[in-house]
Amino acid sequence: EWRPYLGGDYQLTVRFESDPDEKLYGMGQYQHGYLNQKFNRLLLEQRNSQVSIPFLLSNKGYGFFWNNPAVGYASFGKNLTEWQATSTKQMDYWITAKDTPADIEEQYMAVVGKPPMMPDFALGFWQSKLRYQTQEELLSVAREYKRRGLPISVIVVDFFHWTDHGDWKFDPEYWPDPEAMIKELKSMGIELMVSIWPTVAKTSENFDEMNKKNLLVKNDIGITTHMEFMGNTVFFDATNPEARKFIWEKAKRNYYEKGVKLFWLDEAEPEYSDYNFPLYRYHIGPAVQNSNIYPRYFSKAFYDGMTEAGEDKVINLTRCAWAGSQKYGALVWSGDVDSTFRGLREQFAAGLNIGLAGIPWWTTDIGGFLRGNPDDPKFQECFVRWFQYGVFSPVFRLHGERIPHRKPIGTKGGGAFFSGADNEVWSYGEENYEIVKKYMFLREELKPYIRTLMEEAHEKGSPVIRPLFYEFPEDKKAWDIDDEYLFGSDILVAPVMYKKTDKRSVYLPKGCRWTNSHTREVFEGGTTVEVDAPLDIIPVFIREGAKVDFTL
């Protein structure tokens, strides 16, 4: 259905007859907690913690990609499936039919692109918090990890380490010698990741030049202010090749040449204070027609710059993506989510669906982002359960706001924003520390296996975390299991996602036997077993004939 707008272009609605018994998966990352997208209505809009990637995989043996970055919606009703683009110039969708979910996924990834090979350092533990306020604070944390003999691969300089939005450089008052900091970190085997925002303040040293050269997102109506957060800011226009070159040159001079090889592309949606898309215009056209593709271009800016500089295994953390972002080294994390068991359950479904939508590299803030007091026993329980889940995630990364906050240490630049409470693995009490320490070393033990999963993702586009039906499509019950998953093909993970839970039932798919990694009991597939799950144990089963084995 085409509905013309006066002056040109159309609102497009495409309708298909729907099978009420069909099951649908993928579509990116939504925070509703459902694995099966059937009967859901999804906004095709990028938001903080919402990633719209309009590819779905059906249990009827096909994949469908809505190849249109316009804002709109998709509705998977009982009698009708509907796709709508609010404003567009054309209709474009792609269908593939194959025998298995893996075949469908691999065909889709062959079309939209596969990720690079993940560098080895990224397989380990990533330490982060909101936010280390100084160079010395960050180094003291890194040194403490080493003093305790704990494995750590990455540590993070979060936002507002800069002099102003859009300056894209360290504030020397708080980060006086980045080269020396990075040199010391590298001597400890730790990579530094630095936060990059797409925001440019009107007080930034780069604003006038970028504005004159049309490197900023424009407004068709009203005053050009896109985000009001620690100042009035506008977004650099990632859809403009010249803007991409500009931001990379700044990042190259101020970070990369000092030794930073890992970037955190935050606010990548981008996060408008007012999501009124008809107001905004990109280099490639109106935001209402193109906004969903912005995060892909943001990742491309840094991928192109880093590969041109000689990097061959690019990985950058980002809060948003679109189809094809994965080929630009995009590691998506699930955004600013609640630090609750409900938040954990919502990430569980989101992570599986975004993997099927084409993003094999995915992670969460272990413990959630919003709030969470490390001294609160209720939150400590949630943290431990989330940490266990994180071990069996594509990237094992700790981050979060944490309360109570610490006051800012200055009035401008890198000192103007507050910091959260401590968020290191020893911040949650001695008993919990011993539990999570065990899992940190388990992740180290699993690295050779995880490396093979990253090779699969690179070569075939396979998701690292998979619903049970991905490996067992002939098992009808596997299509209905929404609280377990496979970490690669050989490890079945049944995380504990409710408070005060020390037992849970686990379905083991048909076709092979399974070994309980804790008790070493062996079970036939096609059965449901009840297992003990005290706080120090996450139920995990190893597939018969697996190329990995371990005991919890």
Residue pairs with C-beta under 8 A, 6 or more apart in sequence:
1 12
1 13
1 14
1 15
2 10
2 11
2 12
3 10
3 11
3 12
3 13
4 10
5 11
5 87
9 87
9 88
9 89
9 289
10 87
10 88
10 89
11 84
11 85
11 86
11 87
11 88
12 68
12 84
12 85
12 88
12 91
13 82
13 83
13 84
14 82
14 83
14 84
14 91
14 93
15 80
15 81
15 82
15 83
16 80
16 81
16 82
17 79
17 80
17 81
18 76
18 77
18 78
18 79
18 80
18 81
19 60
20 78
20 79
22 38
22 58
22 59
22 60
23 36
23 38
23 58
23 59
23 479
24 36
24 37
24 38
24 56
24 57
24 58
24 59
24 76
25 35
25 36
25 37
25 56
25 57
25 58
25 352
25 353
25 356
25 467
26 37
26 53
26 55
26 56
26 57
26 63
26 353
26 356
26 357
27 37
27 42
27 52
27 53
27 54
27 55
27 56
27 74
27 353
27 357
28 50
28 51
28 52
28 53
28 54
28 321
28 353
28 354
28 357
28 359
29 49
29 50
29 51
29 53
29 332
29 334
29 350
29 351
29 353
29 354
29 357
30 40
30 42
30 50
30 350
30 353
31 49
31 50
31 337
31 346
31 350
32 40
32 346
32 349
33 342
33 345
33 346
33 348
33 349
34 40
34 349
34 482
35 349
35 352
35 353
35 467
35 482
36 482
37 56
37 76
37 353
38 76
39 76
39 77
39 78
40 75
40 76
41 73
41 74
41 75
41 76
42 52
42 73
42 74
42 75
43 50
43 52
43 71
43 72
43 73
44 52
44 54
44 66
44 70
44 71
44 72
44 73
44 74
44 84
44 85
44 292
45 52
45 71
45 275
45 277
45 291
45 292
46 52
46 269
46 270
46 291
46 292
46 294
46 295
46 320
46 322
47 269
47 271
47 275
48 269
48 271
48 319
48 335
48 336
49 334
49 335
49 336
49 337
50 335
51 295
51 320
51 321
51 332
51 354
51 359
52 292
52 322
53 321
53 322
53 323
53 354
53 357
53 358
53 359
54 65
54 66
54 68
54 74
54 83
54 323
55 63
55 64
55 65
55 66
55 108
55 112
55 323
55 356
55 357
55 358
56 63
56 64
56 357
57 63
57 101
57 104
57 105
57 356
58 64
59 469
59 479
61 97
61 98
61 99
61 104
62 95
62 96
62 97
62 98
62 104
63 95
63 96
63 97
63 98
63 104
63 105
63 107
63 108
64 93
64 94
64 95
65 93
65 94
65 95
65 108
65 111
65 112
65 323
66 74
66 83
66 93
67 92
67 93
67 94
67 323
68 85
68 88
68 90
68 91
68 92
68 93
69 289
69 290
69 291
69 292
69 293
69 322
70 85
70 86
70 87
70 88
70 288
70 289
70 290
70 291
70 292
71 85
71 86
71 277
71 287
71 288
71 291
71 292
72 83
72 84
72 85
72 86
73 82
73 83
73 84
74 81
74 82
74 83
74 84
75 81
75 82
83 93
85 289
86 277
86 288
87 278
87 286
87 288
87 289
88 289
89 289
94 111
96 104
96 107
96 108
96 111
97 104
98 104
98 107
100 473
101 356
101 469
101 470
101 473
102 462
102 470
102 471
105 356
105 461
105 462
105 463
105 470
106 460
106 461
106 462
108 358
108 461
109 326
109 358
109 460
109 461
110 461
112 323
112 324
112 326
112 327
112 358
113 324
113 326
113 327
114 326
114 327
114 457
114 458
114 459
114 460
114 461
115 326
115 327
115 329
115 330
115 360
115 361
115 457
115 458
115 461
116 312
116 313
116 314
116 315
116 327
116 329
116 458
117 313
117 454
117 455
117 458
118 313
118 315
118 361
118 454
118 457
118 458
119 313
119 315
120 447
120 451
121 153
121 154
121 189
121 191
122 153
122 154
122 315
122 331
122 395
123 153
123 396
123 443
123 447
123 450
123 451
123 454
124 151
124 152
124 153
124 154
124 396
124 443
124 444
124 447
125 150
125 151
125 152
125 153
125 154
125 396
125 397
125 398
125 440
125 443
126 153
126 154
126 155
126 156
126 193
126 363
126 395
126 396
126 397
126 398
126 399
127 141
127 142
127 145
127 152
127 154
127 155
127 156
127 398
127 424
127 425
128 154
128 155
128 156
128 158
128 193
128 397
128 398
128 399
128 423
129 156
129 158
129 398
129 399
129 400
129 402
129 419
129 420
129 422
129 423
129 424
130 158
130 369
130 399
130 400
130 401
130 402
130 419
130 420
130 423
131 157
131 158
131 159
131 160
131 161
131 417
131 419
131 420
132 138
132 141
132 156
132 157
132 158
132 419
133 174
133 406
133 409
133 414
133 415
133 419
134 174
134 175
134 409
135 174
135 175
135 176
135 177
135 178
135 181
138 155
138 157
138 181
139 181
139 184
139 185
141 155
141 424
142 152
142 155
142 184
142 185
142 188
142 190
143 188
144 424
144 426
145 152
145 424
146 152
146 188
148 426
150 425
150 437
150 440
151 440
151 441
151 443
151 444
152 188
152 189
152 190
153 189
153 190
153 191
154 190
154 191
154 192
154 193
154 262
154 397
155 185
155 190
155 191
155 192
155 193
156 192
156 193
156 194
156 195
156 264
156 399
157 170
157 175
157 192
157 193
157 194
157 195
158 195
158 264
159 195
159 197
159 266
159 417
160 230
160 414
160 416
160 417
161 170
161 171
161 174
161 175
161 194
161 195
161 414
162 168
162 169
162 170
162 171
162 413
162 414
163 169
163 171
163 205
163 413
163 414
164 201
164 203
164 204
164 205
164 231
164 413
165 197
165 199
165 200
165 201
165 204
165 230
165 231
165 233
166 199
166 200
166 201
166 204
166 205
166 206
166 207
166 210
166 233
166 236
167 204
167 205
167 206
167 250
168 196
168 206
168 247
168 250
168 251
168 254
168 255
169 250
169 254
169 255
170 178
170 254
170 255
170 414
171 413
171 414
171 415
173 410
173 413
173 414
173 415
174 409
174 410
174 413
174 414
174 415
175 181
175 414
178 255
178 258
178 259
178 260
179 258
179 259
181 192
182 192
182 258
182 259
182 260
183 259
185 191
185 192
186 259
191 261
191 262
192 259
192 260
192 262
193 260
193 262
193 263
193 264
193 317
194 255
194 260
194 262
194 263
194 264
195 263
195 264
195 266
196 247
196 251
196 263
196 264
196 265
196 266
196 302
197 266
197 267
198 235
198 236
198 238
198 247
198 265
198 267
198 268
198 270
198 298
199 226
199 227
199 229
199 233
199 234
199 235
199 236
199 267
199 270
200 206
200 207
200 210
200 216
200 233
200 234
200 235
200 236
201 207
201 231
201 232
201 233
202 231
202 232
202 233
202 234
203 231
206 246
206 250
209 215
210 216
210 236
210 243
210 246
213 242
213 246
214 237
214 240
214 283
215 236
215 237
215 240
215 242
215 243
215 246
216 224
216 234
216 235
216 236
216 237
216 243
217 226
217 234
217 235
217 236
217 237
217 270
217 280
217 281
217 282
217 287
218 224
218 237
218 280
218 281
218 282
219 279
219 280
219 281
220 278
220 279
220 280
220 281
220 286
221 278
221 279
222 279
224 234
225 232
225 233
225 234
225 273
226 233
226 234
226 235
226 270
226 272
226 273
226 280
227 233
227 234
227 235
227 267
227 270
227 271
227 272
227 273
228 273
229 273
230 416
230 417
235 270
236 243
236 246
236 247
237 243
237 282
237 283
238 244
238 294
238 295
238 297
238 298
238 300
238 301
239 282
239 283
239 284
239 290
239 293
239 294
239 297
240 282
240 283
240 284
243 283
243 301
244 297
244 300
244 301
244 304
244 305
245 301
245 305
247 301
248 301
248 302
248 304
248 305
249 305
251 263
251 302
251 305
252 305
252 309
255 263
256 305
256 306
256 309
261 306
261 311
262 315
262 316
262 317
263 302
263 316
263 317
264 316
264 317
264 318
265 295
265 298
265 299
265 302
265 316
265 317
265 318
265 319
266 318
266 319
267 319
268 294
268 295
268 298
268 299
268 318
268 319
268 320
268 321
269 294
269 295
269 319
269 320
270 294
272 280
277 286
277 287
277 288
277 291
278 286
278 287
278 288
279 287
280 286
280 287
280 291
281 287
282 290
282 291
282 294
284 290
284 293
292 322
293 322
294 320
294 322
295 318
295 319
295 320
295 321
295 322
295 325
295 330
296 321
296 322
296 323
296 324
296 325
296 328
296 330
298 318
298 320
299 316
299 318
299 321
299 325
299 328
299 329
299 330
300 328
302 314
302 316
302 328
302 329
303 314
303 316
303 328
303 329
304 328
306 314
306 329
307 314
313 329
314 328
314 329
315 329
315 331
315 361
316 329
316 330
316 331
317 331
317 332
317 333
317 363
318 325
318 330
318 331
318 332
318 333
319 332
319 333
319 335
320 332
321 330
321 332
321 354
321 359
323 357
323 358
324 358
325 332
325 359
326 358
326 359
326 360
326 361
326 461
330 359
330 361
331 361
331 362
331 363
331 394
331 395
332 354
332 359
332 361
332 362
332 363
333 362
333 363
333 364
333 365
333 395
333 397
333 399
334 347
334 350
334 351
334 362
334 363
334 364
334 365
335 369
336 365
336 369
336 370
336 401
337 343
337 346
337 347
337 364
337 365
337 368
337 369
337 370
338 346
338 368
338 369
338 370
338 371
339 367
339 368
339 369
339 370
339 371
339 372
339 379
339 382
339 400
339 401
340 368
340 382
341 382
341 385
341 497
341 498
341 499
343 368
343 370
344 368
344 382
344 385
344 386
344 389
344 495
344 497
345 497
347 364
348 389
348 483
348 485
348 495
348 497
349 482
351 362
351 364
351 393
351 465
352 463
352 465
352 466
352 467
352 485
354 362
355 362
355 463
355 464
355 465
355 466
356 463
356 467
356 470
358 461
360 394
360 454
360 457
360 461
360 462
360 463
360 464
361 394
361 395
361 457
361 464
362 393
362 394
362 395
362 464
362 465
363 390
363 393
363 394
363 395
363 396
363 397
364 386
364 390
364 393
364 397
365 397
365 398
365 399
365 400
366 383
366 386
366 387
366 389
366 390
366 396
366 397
366 398
366 399
366 400
367 379
367 382
367 383
367 386
367 387
367 398
367 399
367 400
367 423
368 382
368 386
368 400
369 399
369 400
369 401
370 401
371 401
371 402
371 403
372 379
372 382
372 383
372 400
372 401
372 402
372 403
373 379
373 402
373 403
373 404
373 421
374 380
374 383
374 402
374 421
374 422
374 423
374 427
374 428
375 429
378 499
380 428
380 429
380 432
381 499
381 500
381 535
382 499
383 428
383 432
384 428
384 432
384 435
384 436
384 535
384 536
385 495
385 496
385 497
385 535
385 538
387 398
387 425
387 435
387 436
387 439
388 439
388 495
388 496
388 538
389 493
389 495
389 497
389 538
390 396
390 397
390 398
391 439
391 440
391 442
391 443
391 446
391 538
392 465
392 487
392 491
392 493
392 495
392 538
392 540
393 464
393 465
394 453
394 464
394 465
396 443
398 423
398 424
398 425
399 423
400 420
400 423
401 420
402 420
402 421
402 422
402 423
403 420
403 421
404 421
405 418
405 419
405 420
405 421
406 418
406 419
406 420
406 421
407 418
408 415
408 416
408 417
408 418
408 419
409 415
410 416
421 427
425 433
425 436
425 437
425 440
426 433
428 436
435 535
435 536
438 536
442 550
442 552
445 550
446 548
446 550
448 548
449 488
449 490
449 491
449 547
449 548
450 464
450 488
452 488
452 547
453 462
453 464
453 487
453 488
454 464
456 462
456 464
456 488
457 463
457 464
463 470
464 487
464 488
465 485
465 486
465 487
466 485
466 486
466 488
466 489
467 478
467 479
467 481
467 482
467 485
467 486
468 475
468 478
468 479
468 481
468 484
468 485
468 486
468 492
468 507
468 509
469 475
469 478
469 479
469 481
470 486
471 486
471 489
471 509
472 478
472 509
472 510
472 511
473 479
474 510
474 511
475 509
475 510
475 511
475 526
477 507
477 509
477 510
477 526
478 507
478 509
478 510
481 507
483 494
483 495
483 497
484 492
484 493
484 494
484 506
484 507
485 492
485 493
486 492
486 493
487 493
489 543
489 546
490 542
490 543
490 546
490 547
490 548
491 540
491 541
491 542
491 543
491 546
491 548
492 506
492 508
492 509
492 514
492 540
492 541
492 542
492 543
493 538
493 539
493 540
494 504
494 506
494 531
494 538
494 539
494 540
494 541
495 538
495 539
496 504
496 533
496 538
496 539
501 533
502 532
502 533
502 534
502 535
503 530
503 531
503 532
503 533
504 530
504 531
504 533
504 539
505 528
505 529
505 530
505 531
506 528
506 529
506 530
506 531
506 539
506 541
507 527
507 528
508 514
508 523
508 524
508 525
508 526
508 527
508 528
508 529
508 541
509 525
509 526
510 525
510 526
511 525
511 526
512 525
512 543
512 544
512 545
513 522
513 523
513 524
513 525
513 544
514 522
514 523
514 525
514 541
514 542
514 543
514 544
515 521
515 522
515 523
515 541
515 542
515 544
515 549
516 522
516 523
516 531
516 539
516 540
516 541
517 540
517 541
517 542
517 550
517 551
517 552
518 531
518 532
518 537
518 539
518 540
518 551
518 552
519 531
519 532
520 551
523 529
523 541
531 539
533 539
537 552
538 552
540 552
542 548
542 549
542 550
